[in-house]
Amino acid sequence: MPETSTPFLLAGDRHTLEHGTALTPRFDAHGLVTAIAVDAATGEVLMVAHMNAEALAKTITSREGWFYSRSRKALWRKGETSGNTMSVREIRVDCDQDAVLLKVEVAGDGAACHTGHRSCFYRSVPTGNDARNVVLAFDQALAQSDKSAAGD
């Protein structure tokens, strides 16, 4: 179970939450907020994960990406085993403080996804008339860079 105590202030009324200057994250029933990591230079979305209060506090103080694994029920530092650590350049919070945006630089080989891709969003879903047979399509640029990296 995620940590229940928090170093953050409790959210006040809606106006204070949306327009105030205090960081008052709105953790869900499981004690988590959504965390979106984007490339600090390009804005490319790299991954979506979750943070409990401890992960958010560690990310703020260390400037490294810390997250909470719902499946393992444990805190983890991005890149701890792969070497693809996330150096946090900026943190933003959304209007109602239930999601955070991390602007990051990824070390190592630059892969943010555990599959080895630069981004976790390496497949696209067809829409409109193309959606008759929904088959995920790999991003061609990413597929090419993955082939190059593999030596093909």
C-alpha positions as CSV (number, residue, x, y, z in Angstrom):
1,M,0.0,0.0,0.0
2,P,1.4,3.5,-0.8
3,E,2.6,5.7,2.0
4,T,-0.3,7.5,3.6
5,S,1.5,10.3,5.4
6,T,2.5,13.2,3.1
7,P,4.9,16.2,3.4
8,F,2.4,18.2,1.3
9,L,-0.4,20.5,2.5
10,L,-3.9,19.3,2.2
11,A,-5.9,20.9,-0.7
12,G,-8.2,23.7,0.4
13,D,-11.2,25.0,-1.5
14,R,-11.4,24.8,-5.3
15,H,-10.3,28.4,-5.9
16,T,-7.2,27.9,-3.7
17,L,-6.4,24.6,-5.3
18,E,-6.7,26.0,-8.9
19,H,-5.2,29.5,-8.3
20,G,-3.1,29.2,-5.2
21,T,0.6,29.0,-4.9
22,A,0.8,26.0,-2.6
23,L,1.7,22.5,-3.9
24,T,-1.3,20.5,-2.7
25,P,-1.3,17.3,-4.8
26,R,-4.7,15.5,-5.0
27,F,-3.7,11.9,-4.5
28,D,-6.3,9.3,-5.5
29,A,-7.9,6.7,-3.2
30,H,-4.7,4.6,-3.6
31,G,-2.5,7.5,-2.6
32,L,-1.2,8.2,-6.2
33,V,-1.0,11.0,-8.7
34,T,-0.4,10.5,-12.4
35,A,3.1,11.5,-13.6
36,I,3.8,12.3,-17.2
37,A,7.5,12.5,-18.3
38,V,8.3,14.5,-21.4
39,D,11.6,15.3,-23.1
40,A,12.8,18.7,-21.7
41,A,14.1,19.8,-25.1
42,T,11.5,18.5,-27.5
43,G,8.3,18.0,-25.4
44,E,8.0,14.5,-26.7
45,V,5.9,12.4,-24.3
46,L,8.2,9.6,-23.0
47,M,6.1,7.8,-20.3
48,V,3.2,7.9,-17.9
49,A,3.6,6.5,-14.4
50,H,2.4,7.1,-10.9
51,M,3.8,8.7,-7.8
52,N,2.9,8.5,-4.2
53,A,3.8,11.3,-1.8
54,E,7.3,9.8,-1.1
55,A,8.1,9.4,-4.8
56,L,7.0,13.0,-5.5
57,A,9.0,14.3,-2.5
58,K,12.1,12.4,-3.6
59,T,11.8,13.6,-7.2
60,I,11.5,17.2,-6.0
61,T,14.5,17.0,-3.7
62,S,16.8,14.8,-5.8
63,R,15.8,16.1,-9.3
64,E,15.7,12.4,-10.4
65,G,12.6,10.6,-11.5
66,W,11.1,8.5,-8.7
67,F,7.9,6.6,-9.2
68,Y,5.6,4.1,-7.4
69,S,5.0,0.7,-9.0
70,R,1.4,-0.4,-8.6
71,S,2.3,-4.0,-9.6
72,R,5.3,-4.3,-7.3
73,K,3.8,-2.0,-4.6
74,A,7.2,-0.4,-4.2
75,L,9.0,2.8,-4.9
76,W,11.5,2.8,-7.8
77,R,14.0,5.2,-9.3
78,K,13.9,5.4,-13.1
79,G,17.0,3.8,-14.6
80,E,18.2,2.2,-11.4
81,T,18.8,-1.1,-13.3
82,S,19.0,0.1,-17.0
83,G,21.1,3.2,-16.5
84,N,18.5,5.3,-18.3
85,T,18.0,7.6,-15.4
86,M,15.7,10.7,-15.6
87,S,17.2,14.0,-14.7
88,V,14.3,16.3,-13.9
89,R,14.7,19.8,-15.3
90,E,11.2,21.1,-14.4
91,I,8.1,20.0,-12.6
92,R,4.6,21.3,-13.4
93,V,1.3,20.5,-11.8
94,D,-2.1,20.5,-13.6
95,C,-5.0,22.8,-12.8
96,D,-6.6,20.6,-10.1
97,Q,-3.2,19.1,-8.9
98,D,-4.0,15.5,-9.6
99,A,-1.3,15.1,-12.2
100,V,2.3,16.2,-12.5
101,L,4.4,16.9,-15.7
102,L,8.1,16.2,-15.5
103,K,10.4,17.8,-18.1
104,V,13.3,15.4,-18.1
105,E,16.6,14.4,-19.8
106,V,17.1,10.7,-20.1
107,A,20.7,9.4,-19.5
108,G,22.1,6.1,-20.8
109,D,20.9,5.1,-24.3
110,G,18.0,7.5,-24.0
111,A,15.3,4.9,-23.7
112,A,12.5,5.9,-21.3
113,C,10.4,2.7,-21.9
114,H,11.2,-0.6,-20.3
115,T,10.9,-2.2,-23.7
116,G,14.0,-0.2,-24.9
117,H,12.0,2.3,-27.0
118,R,12.7,6.0,-26.5
119,S,9.0,6.6,-25.6
120,C,6.4,4.2,-24.2
121,F,4.1,5.6,-27.0
122,Y,5.8,3.9,-29.9
123,R,2.6,2.5,-31.5
124,S,-0.4,4.4,-33.0
125,V,-4.1,3.5,-33.1
126,P,-5.9,4.2,-36.4
127,T,-8.9,6.4,-36.2
128,G,-11.8,7.4,-38.5
129,N,-12.1,5.3,-41.7
130,D,-8.8,3.6,-41.0
131,A,-10.1,2.1,-37.8
132,R,-12.2,-0.7,-39.4
133,N,-9.4,-3.2,-38.6
134,V,-7.8,-1.8,-35.5
135,V,-4.2,-2.9,-35.7
136,L,-1.5,-1.0,-33.8
137,A,1.0,0.6,-36.2
138,F,4.6,1.1,-35.1
139,D,5.9,4.7,-35.6
140,Q,8.1,4.4,-38.6
141,A,10.8,6.8,-37.3
142,L,11.0,4.8,-34.1
143,A,11.0,1.5,-35.9
144,Q,13.9,2.7,-38.1
145,S,15.9,4.0,-35.1
146,D,15.3,0.6,-33.3
147,K,16.5,-1.3,-36.4
148,S,19.6,0.9,-36.6
149,A,20.3,0.4,-32.9
150,A,20.0,-3.4,-33.3
151,G,22.4,-3.4,-36.2
152,D,19.9,-4.4,-38.9
